[in-house]
Amino acid sequence: MEPLKIGLLGWGTVGCGVIKILAENRELIKNRLGVDIVLKRVADIDLERERPVEVGRDVLTTNVDDVLENPEIDIVVELIGGIEPAMSFIKKALEHGKHVVTANKALLAQHGNELFEFARRKERIIAYEASVAGGIPFIKSLREGLAANRITTVFGILNGTANFILTRMKESGLSFHEALKEAQDRGYAEADPTLDIEGIDTAHKLAITSAIAFNTPIAFDKIYVEGISALDPLDIQFGGEFGYSLKLLAIGRATEEGLELRVHPTFIPSDHVLAGVRGAYNAVHIHGDAVGHVMLYGLGAGMMPTGSAVVADIMDLARDILNGVHVRLPYLGSYELKQLPVKPMEKVITTYYFRFSAVDQPGVLSKISGILGKNNISIAAVIQKGRRVGGAVPIVMLTHEALEESVQKALDEIDKLDVVKAKTQIIRIENLSTDRK
């Protein structure tokens, strides 16, 4: 049987992983497919930079059309990232009758609806396992393994850089900036870490995830996003005293009022399995009405884990090609997607952690609690540490469930009090319940 030929756009970290896996596991892959996979062309703007894998000069090119217009190539693997020119390259590949594998979560989060419709018209497949959670077979699990389930919640730790930073802040008491520098020194964080630390990368992944989980078009612009750059190790310490661990959490929940789609620092119970996810690892906790609770865990980035997911997509596409199947699965798991309302953040109800920096004098606590009570916010617990007469001290409170809109209104009033010396720190708490009315 004739081998299937692939073309690679982007000879970076993940591209090197793909090349390495295809070479080192060539016989294993051939045995599992019944056909050989051959790397026909690799396109990149820089062919001279030293890389951990070698490619024959006859395979390399700086001309992307040597891949996109090559009639011998069956599958194009897009690993250049970003919006453009990646989007134009994918469309051109589809127009030339090629299937596409991509790890580009930003592109799919922002333009996935358009790209999937374009691919549908061309009767070609866009496979994207590597776009969410790296080497974890998450998209396949959600789209295929859990296809018979009505998904109620998805909670995800989906950014290894942020999780590494929070782990170091918790375990070593580092400041955010100290932990970020360590992440950069170890290669976990980019020189410009904005997408990771401000929650944008996680939101890209939640946009894709929630579309599959809840049978709805991708809605990246409806996701509430808050990052970790303003966090203080003091809050991680206080949260621990209440039995909570801090994670940058992607939250997708189906409620009667619409979907909750949000990314923000979140206290979760320290005895929950997600709380034990350390370092640069990812994990996703899913609840389906039939299967119950499912947990997936593994490395969410890196040359080999992400390369593993890309090659798995190549192998899936190879099976489809060999069997004459153009589009075996709906791109987002359902043939009919329903546009569901997304609950505005101000209408979300959850529990909260507050840390006030207040003057140590009589009546302060009653002023704060009075404003909270006026806004229907009930206090569940209070601790006060580091008492200093005449100086500002931290007052930490946990609330019962409250409306976000009411919380923001109350804190705006509290922060204007002359006895409050700094902006109140607020961290939302999730007890990871599977539903919420």
N, C-alpha and C positions, 0 to 999 in steps of 0.2 A: 504493500500500500504506500502511496506517495506520502512523504512527510508533510506536516502542516508547517507553514512558515510564518514567523512573526516579525514585525518591525517595531523597534523601540524608539520612542521620542523622549530623550533625556537620559544622560549617562551619569546621573548623580548617585546619591547614597542608595536609594531604593532600586534604581536601575542596576547598580552593581550587585545588589542582592538577588535580583531576578536572574541576571546572567550567571551568577555563581550557582544558584539552585538548578537552573537548567543544565549547566555543565556537570556538576557533581552528582546530580540525581537523574541523569539522562536515562539510564537503563530502567530505573524504578518507574519513572514517569512513562516511558515507552511501554513497559509491562502493564501498567494500570490503564493506559489508553488504547493500546493495540496499534499505536502509530507513533512515529518519531516527531518531536518538536524541534524545529531548526530556527536558530536566530539568523534571519536573513540580512537585516540592516539595523544599524544603530545610528540615530541622528542626534547631534549635539553641536552647540555653537563653539565649544572648546574641546578639541580632541587631544590636546597636548598635556593637560593637567594629569599628574600622577594619580592613579586609582588602584584600589586593591584587587581588581580583576583585569585580565588582559583580553583584548578583542582583536581579531585579525584586521589588518589595515583595509582589506577588501570589503569588510563588513561596515566600516565606519564611513560616515558622511556628514558634512555640514549642511547639506541640502535636504530639507524636510520632505520635499516632493519625491526624493528617492525612496521614501517610505510610503507616503500617502498615495502616490500614483503608480507604485510598483504592482503590476498585475499578478506577480507571484505571491505577494503577501496576503495572507488570510486574516490576520488579526493585528491591529495596531494597539500598542500599549503606550498610553500617554502618561508620562511621569515628570512633566516640566513644571506643573503647578501653576497657580494664578488663574486669572480670568482670560486674558488675551496674551499671547495668541492661541492658548490651549483650546478655547472654544472653537475658533475658526479651524484649527487642525482637526479636531474631532469631527466637525461637520463635513470637512473635506474627505476624511477617511470614510465616513458613512456614505457620502455621495459616490465614492469609488467602490462601493459594495463590500467594505470591510467591517468586521465586528471590532468593537473597541473595549479595551480594559483601561480603567483609570483609577487613580488613588486620590483624585482631586476633589476633596470635600468642599472647598470654598466655591469652586465652579458649580458643583451639583447643588449646594445649598442655595446659591443665588440664581442659577439658570437651569437647574435640573428639570423642571417642568417643561421648559422649552426644548431642551436637548432630548428628553425621552420621547416627546411627541415627534420631533424630527426623525429620531431613530425608528419610531414605529412606522412612519410613512415610508421609510427606506427599507423596512422589513429587516432591520439589523439590530444587534444587541449591544447595549452599553452595560458592561459588568463593572461593579464598583465595590467589591468586598473590602478592599484595602482602604476605602475612604473613611471608615469608622472603626476605631478600636484595633488598628494595626493587624497583628497576627491572630487575634481572636476571631473565630468564625461566627461573627455576630450577625451580619446581614443574612447569611445563609440560615442561621438558626431562626431568626425572626421571620424571614420571608417564606421559609420552607418547613423547618422543623416544628414551628409553632403556628403553622397556617390554619389549623383547625380551631384556634383559640381567639376569643375576644380579649384583646390585651387591655388591661385596666390601668397599669402603671409601668413606667420604665424609669429607673433611677440609675444614673451612670456617672462613674469617675472616668472621664474620657480624655483627659489631658495629662500625660505623664510628667511634663515639666511642672505644672501647677501642683500635682500630687507630691512630687519630690520636694518642692519648696515647703509645702505645708508639713510634710513628714519631718524635715530638718528643723523647722520652727518648733514643732512639738517635742521632738526627741532631744534637741540640743539647745533649745531656747534662743536660737538665732533670730535676729531681726529679719524682716522680709528682704531687705537689700543684701544682707549677708548671705541668706539662703539662695537668693537669685544669683549672686556672684558665684557661689559654689556650683549651682546648676550650669552656669555658663562655662565654668572652668572644666566641668566634667563632660561637656558637650551635649547636655540635656536641653539647654536653652540657647536660642539664637542670640546674635549680637543685639538685634532688636526683638525683644521677647513679647511685644505688645499683644499679638494674637493669642498667645498662650496665657499670659498673666491677667489679661483683661476679659477672659472668658469667651472671646470671639471664636477661637478654634473649637471650643466645646459646643458653642451655639451652632456652628456649621454642622457638627456631627448630630446634634439633637434635631436639627431641621430634617435631616435625612431619616433618622431613626423614627421620629414621630410620624412622618408621612407613612412609613410602612406599618408601624404599630397600630395607627388609628384610621387607616384607609382614607387618607386625605391628601390633597396636593401639598407639596413642600411649602412651608410658610416661614422662612427664615426671618423675614421682617416683622413677624408677630412675636418673636421670642424676647422675653425680658432678659437682659444680660448685665451682670455685675461681676467684676473681677476681684482679685485677691491682693492688689497692691496696697490697699489701705489697712490691711490686717496687722494686728499687734500680737506678739507672742503672749502678752498678758491675758488676752481674751481666750487664747487656746488653753492657757492654764486654768482660768476661771471656769471655762466650759467643762474641762476635765473634772473639776470638783463637783459639778452637777451630773457627771456621768455621760458626758458627750465628747465626741471627736469631731474635728472640723475638716470638711472636705469641700472642694469646688464641685458642686453636684449639678448634673443635668437632670431636670425633672420633667417628665411627661406624664400627665394624669388625665384620664377621661372623667369628666364630671357632668352632672345633669345640665349645668349652665354653660358647658363648653370645655375646651381643652385648656389645661394649665401647661404652658411651655415656658420654662424659666431656667436660667443658669445663674447661680450665685453661691457665695460661700455659705455653707449650711452645717449646722450642728446636727449630728446623727447619733443615736445611742451607741456607746462604746462597745456594747456587746453584740452589735449587728455585724454580719460578715463583711459589709462594705467598709466598716471602720478599721478593719485589719489590713486593708489594701495600702501597702507602703511603697515608698520610693516612686520609681517611674512606671509602675504598673497601672493598668486600666482594669476596670471591672464594671459589669452591668448586671443589675438585678431587675428581673422582669416578673410580672404577675399576669398569668392567663387564667381565664375562667375555668378551663378544663385541667390544665397541667398544674396549676398552683404556682409556687415560687420556683424560679430558675435563676441560677447565678453563673455568669461567665467571667473568666479571669485570665489575664495574661499580659504580655508586653504589648503596649499600644503603639509603639513606633520602633524605628531602627531598621537597619539594612536588611537583616534576615527575617525578622517577624513580618514586616510589611511586604518584603519580597515573597514570603510564603503565601500571603493572601493573594498577591497578584498572580502568582503561578497557579494557584488553585482556580482562579477565574479563567486563566488561559486553558486549563485542562477541562473545565466545564464547557467552555466555548468549543473546544476541540471535539468533545463528545457530540455536541449539537450539530456541528458541521458534518461530522462523520455519519450522523443519522438523518441528515437532510432537514433538520429543524431550524427554522429561521428565528423564531421568538418562542421559546418554551415557557417562559414565565412573564407575567406582567412586570414591568420595570419596577414598580413600587409595591408589588405583591397582590394588587387587586385590579380587576378589569374596569370596575366602576369606582372612581374616587369621589367622595362626597366632601364638599367644602364645609368644614365644621367651624363654628365660631371659636375664637381663642379668647379666653377670659382675660380682660385687662388686668395688669398687675395690681392696680388699686382695689380690685374686687376679690383678690385672693385672700383666703382665710387660713392662717397658720399660727403657730406659736412663735414667740420671740425671746431673744436674749438682748438686754440693754445694759450698757455700761455708761453710767453718768460720772462725770468728773465734777464733783460738787464741793463747795465750801463746807468745812466741818463745823456746823453750828446748829443749834436746836431749830426744829421746824422745817428743815430742808426736805427731809423724807416725806413729810406730810404734804408739802407743796407739790412735789413730783407725783406722789400717788394720787393727789386730788385731781391733777390734770389728766392723769391716765384714767381715773374713774369716770371723769366727766365725758371721756371719749369711749366709754364702754370697754375699757381694757382692764382685765382683772389680773392681779399679781398672784403668781403661784409660789415664788420663792425669792428671798432677798439675802445677799451676803454683802458685808462691808469689810474691806481689808485695808491694812496700812494706815490706821487712824493717825491723823496729824492735826493737832489742835490749831485752829486758825488757818489751816492750809487746805488745798483741794485733796479729796480722797476719792477712790473709786467706789461707787455703789453699783452693785450688779443685781439685776432683776431678771427673772424668768416670768413670762406671762402664760395665762391660759390662751386658748384660741382667740384671735382678734382679727379684725378686718384691716388689711394693709392701708387702706385710705384713712382709717381712724388713727392708726399708728403714726403715719406720717404727719397728720394734723397735730397730734399730741406732742410729738417730738419737736416739731417746729416751734410750738409754744414753750416747751420746757427749755429748749436751747437758748431762748431769749431771756430766761430768768437771770437776775444778777448774781445768783448763788451758783450758777452752772458755768464752769470756766472753759469748757471745750465742747465741741460738737459730740453729741451722743453717738456711741458706737452701737450699731444695730446688726445683729446676725439672726437670720431666720433659722428655725428649728424644724426638722422633719423627723417624725417618729416612724416614717416609712410605712405608713398604713397604705393598704391597697386601694382604698376608695375614700372619697370625701364628697358629701352632698353639697 
